[in-house]
Amino acid sequence: MHYHQYFPVDVVNGPGTRCTLFVSGCEHQCRGCYNQSTWRLDSGHPFDQAMSDRIIQDLNDTRIRRRGLSLSGGDPLHPANVGAVLALVRRVRRETQGKDIWLWTGYERESLSEAQLAVIDYVDVLVDGPFIEAQKDMTLQWRGSRNQRIHALTL
């Protein structure tokens, strides 16, 4: 997996102060997407052990308290990303206390594969559905178009 950007302190992508990882790779390629630079699987930087360690360290940092981890992209549930994302969310659950995980995907929940659902088992809030430019609504919280849904899975 590659990641395009990592924000160790973010207050835009989910509630509270968070760590946010934008992974690379998206097969939806929605018209009007604000993050087109993340579409290619090989854009950005290789996601490695050092980056995984940094995310865990940042989530556990008591100087700047983070509420949780946000995963966006690209698409964290792109088939090429699922293995690495699953390993990361498992690690977050195992090595951090009380942190929530939000995940944005262009796939709809009902169409997820078994491998994608395995990731969702560790997610607290899922925002699903492709961005549809004709349904763009800048007044919506946590999503860009009216078709996208917020699923509070554990919160």
N, C-alpha and C positions, 0 to 999 in steps of 0.2 A: 504494500500500500504506500501511496504518497500522500503528503498533506500539503495544502497550498499555504495556509497560514495558521498560526497559533497565537491566541491572545491569552496571556496568563491572568490578566485582569480585564473583565468585560462586564458591562452593565446593560448591554443592548440585546443580547441573544438569550433571553430567558430572565426569570426573576432574580433579583439580588445580584451580588457580585459573583462572577463565575469564571471558570476557565473555558475557553471556546476553541475547538479544533475544527478547521475547515479542511476536510479530506478532498483529495482529487479524484475525479472520475464521475461522470454522470451521463447516462445513456438517454435521459429524458430530453435534454437540450431544449428547454422550454423557450419559446419566443418571448422576448422581453426580460429574460433572466438577468438579474443584476450581477451575477457571479459567473459569467461565461468563462472567465479565465480558469475556472476549476474543472471544466468539462473533461479535459484530457486526463487519462489515468496516470500519465507520467509527468504531469505538471507539478511544480513545486519541489519538495524535498522528500527523500525516502523517509518513511516512518520507521524509526529504529528503537532499540532498547533505551538509548539515551533520551529520546523524546518521551517515551512512555514513563521513564523515571522522573523526568521533569514535571510531567502532568501530575503524577502522584505527589511529588514534593510540593508543588504549588497548591494542590488541593488540601494538603496537610499543614501548610504554612499558617501559623497562628498570628503573624504580624498583619497579614491581609486575609481576613476570613472570607472564604468562598463558600457559597451555598451549594455549588455543584459544578458539573461538567455539561457543556452543550456540544453536541456533535452535529455539524452541518457540512455543507460542501458547495459543489459536487454533491455526492450522495453517499452517506455512510453505509447504506445498504446495497450499493452497487455490488454485484456478485464478486468482483475482484477485491472488494474491501471487507467483506463480511468476516473473514477469519481474523484479521488484525483488529477489527472493531470489537468482535466478540472477546478476544483476549484482553483488550483494554477495559471494556466494561466489567468483565469478571474481576480484573485487578482492582479497579476502582471500588467495587463492592467489598473485596477482600481486605484492602489496605487503607481505606479511608472510613471515617465514622460519620454517618448522618448526611452524606452528600447525595443530592439528587442528580439524576441523569436525564437530560432532554435530548431528543434526537429528531431531526428534520429529514424527511425523505420524500422523494417524488412518487414513490410507489404508494398504492393504497393498501391499507391494512389487510383488507380481504384477499389481496392477491399475493401476499408475501409467501415466500418459499419456507420450507422447514428451517433452513440455515438462517434466513432472515428473522424468522420467529424466535430462534434461539437467542439472537441479540436482544430482541424486544423483551424477552423474559427479564432482562436486567435494567430495563428502561422505565423511568417513572412517568415521563410525559412524551408521547409520540405526536409529532405534527406531520400529517401525511397528505399526499396528493400533489400532483404537478402544479406548478405555477401556470395559471391561465390568464394571459394578458387581458382578455376581454372581461375577466372577473376581478381585475386588479382593484384593490380597495386599501388605500393607505391609512384608513381609520382602524383597521383590524389590528389587534394585538397578537404578536408572535407569528403572523403569517401574512402573505402578500396578496392572496386572491381568495374570494369567497368560497370556492370549492374545497379549499384546504381545511382539514379538521384537526382539532386538538383533542387527543385522547389522554385523559388523566388515568393512567394505568394503576398507579399505587398511591397517588396523593389525594 
